[in-house]
Amino acid sequence: MGVLSYNISEDGRRKLAKSLGFVHWACILPSFLCLILALFIQIAIEDKISFIEDYNGAVLPGFLVFTGFYGFVVHVISGKVIYTCRIVEKRDKWGPYLRLVVIATLIVFLVEFTAGIMCFIHIGALEDGFDSGIKKAIAAYKDDATTKEQVDTLQMEYRCCGSNSFHDWLSVSWVHPDYLEDESR
């Protein structure tokens, strides 16, 4: 198996190293966005986690935090290594780290790709868990004051009724018997 050989002038090496160093530093932004996304998801589902059935709300934000920090560290170090390799006198010292930079960068892209897939998978899991959790809360509405308050607050905040529509309320008895008039009195 042959390896493609290409000769680059010293000026071309400097420009390539400088450009790739800046690209790695620019890639810090997506890593930072992963951290912000993790914070947003955690805050968004934190007060509604009681309505979500069979869902671990720490998995996705935790993985996004790991992805963001790992990407941030790798891109900062990789940018430094590549940018420093543009200088001929320092290339012998920093050059051996270039293989590690390529491997670490490939791992970052793999982890970020996995995080993207996890986000899409968790959308479905959240929808299903929220649907069954709201239906369970509707069923417990008349007997549990805390659940009643949480459901009322959720519906007022989002101006919604039930999980899918108001029809969810028609399948359960949601009025407590103490509030009904007894005609036999």
N, C-alpha and C positions, 0 to 999 in steps of 0.2 A: 504494500500500500504506500503510495507516494504522498508526500506532504507538499502542499503548495508553498513555494518559496517566493518571497517578494522582498526586494531591497528598498529600504526607505532611507532617504537622506537624513542627516542629523537634524537639519532644520524641520523636516517632516516629522521626525520622532518627537521633537519638542512641541510642535503644534498639536500632534495627536495626543500626547500626554497631557498637555494643557487642556485641550478640549474634553478629553475623557474625565479628567479631574473635575472640571466644572459640571459635567453631566452627572457625576456621582453626587456632587454637592447639591445639584438641582433635584436629585432623587430623594433628598431628605424631606422634601415637601410631602410626597405621598406617605412616607412613614409617619410624619406628623399628623396627616389627615386620618391615618388609622387610629392614632391615639385619641383624636377628637371624636371620631366615629364611635369608638368604644365608650367614651364618656357620655355621648349623646344617647346611645342605646341603653346604657345603665340607668341614666336619669329618666328616660322615657318609659321604661318598663318597671322601674322600682316601686312606684306607688300603685301599679296595676298588677303586680305579680300575684296578688291573692286571687285574681280572676283567671290566671293562666294555669291550666291543669297539666301535670306531667311535663313541666318545662324547667330546666335548670338555667336560670337567668344569669349565671356567672360564666358559663362556658364561652359564649361568643365574645362578650366584652373582654374576658381574660385572654383569649387567643388574639384578639385585635391589639390589646396592649402589648403582648409578647411580640407580635408582628411589628408593631410600630417601633418599639425599643430596639429590637434586633436590626430592623432596617436602618434606623437612625445611626446606630453604632457602626454597622458595616459600611454604610455610605460615607460617614465621616472619615473612618480609617482608610477606606479604599480611595476616597478622594485625595487624602494626604499622601498615600503611597504612590498613586499614579501621578499626581501633580509634582511630587518630589523627583520622580524618575525622569523628568524632562531635563534635569541638570546632569550633565555627563559625570561630574565628580561624585555625585551621590547615587548614581545608578547602580554601581556595584554593591553598595550597602542595601539599597531598597529593592533592587531588581528581583532577588529571590522570593520576595513576598507577592509578586504579581500573580503567580499561580494560585496562591491562597485567596487573593482578591477575586479572581475569576470564580473560584469555587464558592466563596462566600456570597458573591453577587448572584450566582445561579440559585443558591439556597434561598436568598431573599426573594427572588422572583417566584420560586416554587411556593414559599410560605405565603406570599401575598396572593398568589393565584388560589391557594387553598383557602385563604381567608375570604376571598370573593365568593368561592363556591359555598363556604359555610354560611355566608350572609344570605344567599339565595335559599339554601336549605332551611335556615332558621325562619325565613319568612313564612313558609308553609307550616312549620312546627308551631310558630306563634299563632297563626290563624286558627289552626285546629285546636290548640290548647286554650286559646281565648274563647272560641266558640263553645267548647264543652264547659269551660269554667263559668261563663256567663249563664249558660243554661242551668248549671248547678246552683249558681247564686240566685237565679230567678226562682228555682224550686224552694230554696231556703228563705226567700224574701219575707214571707209572712211570719216565720218563727224566730228569726235571728235579727235583733235590732242593729247589730254591727253591720251585717251583710246588707240590710235594708238601707242603712245610711251610705255605705260604699256604693251600692248600685244606683241609688238616687243621685249621688254626687257625680258618678261616672256619666250617667245619662244626661244630667244637666250640663256638664262640662263639654260633652261631645255632641249634645243635641241629638241623641239617638234613642232608640227604644228597642231593647232586646239585643240579641246577637246579630241577627240578620234583618229583622223587622219587628213590628209590633205583634206579629203573629206568634212570636215566641211566648208572649205573655198569655195568650189565649189557651195554651195547652196545660197551664198549671193554675191552681187556686192560689192567688197571691194576696188575698185579703184575709187577715187574721179573724177568726170567729168572734173575738171579743168586740170587734167593730161592726158586726152585723146585728140588726135588730131581730130580736126573737119575737115572732108573731104570736107565740103561745102565751105571752105574758099578759 
